[in-house]
Amino acid sequence: MTFFNFRTGDVGQWDAQGRLVVIDRVKNIFKLAQGEYIAPEKIEAVLAKHYLVAQVFVYGHSLQAMLVGIVIPDPETILVWAKDNGHGDKTYEELCAHPQVRTTLQKELAVFGKESDLKGFEILKNIYVTPEQFTIDNDLLVSCYTGGARLCVAIGPKVQITYHTLLIFLLDPHFQAQETYCQGKVQRRD
C-alpha cells in the first residue's frame, strides 16, 4: 500500500462514502516579506464592520511587503454615499467601477483600521472594488463543515493585478494610468 503525504495546510476528514472533505485550515496566518506575521481573518473581521463594506478579502504574499484586498461595498450605504457625493445618478455596478469610490474606500478603510488598532503593516495598501458578492453559488466561496467559508482561487488574477498596480504607484507616484482586466493581463491606458 502506498501512502502520499500532501502538505497543503488543510485539515480533512474522510466521509461515509470514502471521500476526503476539507473542513478547516491548520493555520490561517502568513508572513510578509519584511517578516511580519499576518492573520487575514482578523483584519477582515475588523474591516467588515465599516458601514460602507459588505464583504472584504485580505491578501498578502511572502514575497510582498504589503497587503491588498478585494472589497464589495454595501449596496445600500454606497448608494447613500453616492447621493451625498454627486454620484446619485450611477448604478451600484457603475459606482464599484468608479475610481473615486475605490480611493474613498481605501482611505476610509485605512483610517478605520488605524482607529480599530490595526498595525501599519495590517492596513491595505491597495484594493480592488467589485459588486460581485462572494457566494458559494458563484464559486467564490467554498463552504466548510466548520461553518466558515474560504475564498477560492478564482479571484487570483484580480489580486495579481492589484499588486501590479500598487507596485507601479510605489515606483512612480506620478503614474496616472487606468488599467483594465483582460484575459489575466494588465493593459495600461494613459
C-alpha positions in Angstrom: 0.0 0.0 0.0 1.4 3.4 -1.0 0.8 6.5 1.2 1.2 10.1 0.0 1.9 13.0 2.2 0.4 16.2 0.9 1.1 19.4 2.9 -1.5 21.8 1.8 -2.3 23.4 5.1 -5.8 22.0 5.0 -7.4 19.8 7.6 -9.6 17.0 6.1 -11.6 14.0 7.2 -13.0 11.0 5.3 -16.8 11.0 4.9 -19.1 7.9 4.8 -18.5 7.5 1.0 -14.7 7.4 1.4 -14.2 10.9 0.1 -11.7 13.4 1.6 -13.5 16.6 2.7 -11.6 19.7 3.7 -13.0 21.0 6.9 -10.5 23.6 8.2 -7.0 25.1 7.8 -4.1 24.2 10.0 -3.2 27.9 10.4 -4.6 31.0 8.8 -1.5 33.2 9.1 1.3 34.1 6.6 4.5 36.1 6.7 5.1 39.2 4.7 8.5 39.9 3.0 9.7 42.0 5.9 8.9 39.2 8.4 5.6 40.4 10.0 3.1 37.7 10.6 -0.4 38.4 9.3 -3.8 36.9 10.4 -6.0 37.9 7.4 -9.2 36.8 9.1 -8.6 39.2 12.0 -8.2 42.1 9.5 -11.2 41.0 7.5 -13.3 40.9 10.7 -12.3 44.5 11.6 -12.8 46.0 8.1 -16.1 44.2 7.6 -17.5 46.3 10.4 -17.1 49.5 8.3 -20.5 50.9 7.2 -19.6 51.0 3.5 -18.3 47.4 3.4 -20.4 44.3 2.7 -17.5 41.9 2.3 -13.7 42.1 2.3 -10.9 39.7 1.4 -7.4 40.4 2.6 -4.5 39.0 0.5 -0.8 39.0 1.1 2.2 37.1 -0.2 5.5 36.2 1.4 7.4 37.9 -1.4 5.5 41.2 -0.9 5.8 43.7 1.9 2.2 44.9 1.9 -1.4 43.7 1.9 -4.0 44.3 -0.7 -7.7 43.4 -0.7 -10.9 42.9 -2.6 -13.8 44.9 -1.3 -17.5 44.5 -2.0 -19.3 47.7 -1.0 -22.6 47.5 0.9 -25.2 48.3 -1.8 -27.5 50.4 0.3 -24.8 52.6 2.1 -22.7 53.1 -1.0 -25.8 54.5 -2.9 -26.4 56.9 0.0 -22.7 57.9 -0.1 -23.1 58.4 -3.9 -26.0 60.8 -3.5 -24.1 62.8 -0.9 -21.0 63.0 -3.2 -22.6 63.9 -6.5 -22.9 60.4 -8.0 -26.5 59.7 -7.3 -27.2 59.0 -11.0 -24.9 56.0 -11.0 -25.9 52.3 -10.5 -24.3 50.1 -7.9 -22.2 48.4 -10.6 -21.1 51.8 -12.0 -20.1 53.0 -8.6 -18.0 49.9 -8.0 -16.0 50.7 -11.2 -15.6 54.4 -10.4 -12.1 55.4 -9.3 -13.4 57.8 -6.6 -15.2 55.0 -4.9 -12.0 52.9 -4.8 -10.0 55.8 -3.5 -12.6 56.7 -0.9 -13.0 53.2 0.3 -9.2 52.7 0.6 -8.8 55.9 2.6 -11.8 55.2 4.8 -10.6 51.6 5.5 -7.1 52.8 6.3 -8.5 55.4 8.9 -11.0 52.8 10.2 -8.2 50.2 10.5 -6.0 52.5 12.5 -8.9 53.6 14.8 -9.5 49.8 15.3 -5.9 49.3 16.4 -4.6 47.6 13.3 -0.9 47.9 12.9 0.6 49.8 9.9 1.5 46.6 8.1 -2.1 45.3 8.6 -3.5 48.3 6.6 -4.5 47.5 3.0 -2.2 49.4 0.6 -4.5 48.9 -2.4 -7.9 47.5 -3.1 -10.0 46.1 -5.9 -13.6 47.0 -5.7 -16.2 44.7 -7.2 -20.0 44.4 -7.0 -19.9 40.6 -7.1 -20.5 39.1 -3.7 -18.5 36.1 -2.5 -21.0 33.3 -2.6 -21.0 29.5 -2.8 -23.3 29.8 -5.9 -20.7 31.8 -7.9 -17.9 29.6 -6.7 -16.1 32.4 -4.9 -16.7 30.7 -1.6 -16.2 27.1 -0.5 -18.2 26.0 2.4 -16.6 24.0 5.2 -18.1 21.8 7.9 -16.8 24.3 10.5 -19.4 26.8 9.3 -16.8 29.1 7.9 -16.0 29.7 4.3 -12.9 30.2 2.2 -12.4 32.3 -0.9 -11.5 30.2 -3.9 -8.5 30.8 -6.2 -10.9 32.1 -8.8 -10.1 35.7 -7.7 -6.3 35.1 -8.1 -5.7 37.1 -11.3 -7.5 40.1 -9.9 -5.4 40.1 -6.8 -2.2 39.9 -9.0 -3.5 42.9 -11.0 -3.9 44.8 -7.7 -0.3 44.1 -6.7 0.9 45.1 -10.1 -0.9 48.4 -9.9 0.4 49.0 -6.4 4.0 48.4 -7.4 3.6 50.8 -10.4 2.3 53.5 -8.0 5.1 52.8 -5.5 7.7 53.1 -8.1 6.2 56.1 -9.9 3.9 58.2 -7.8 3.1 60.4 -10.8 1.7 57.5 -12.7 -1.9 58.3 -13.6 -2.9 55.4 -15.8 -6.1 53.4 -15.6 -6.0 49.6 -16.1 -8.4 47.1 -17.5 -8.6 43.4 -16.7 -8.2 41.5 -20.0 -7.6 37.7 -20.0 -5.4 37.8 -16.9 -3.1 40.6 -18.2 -2.9 44.3 -17.3 -3.3 46.8 -20.1 -2.2 50.3 -19.3 -4.0 53.3 -20.7 -2.5 56.7 -20.1 
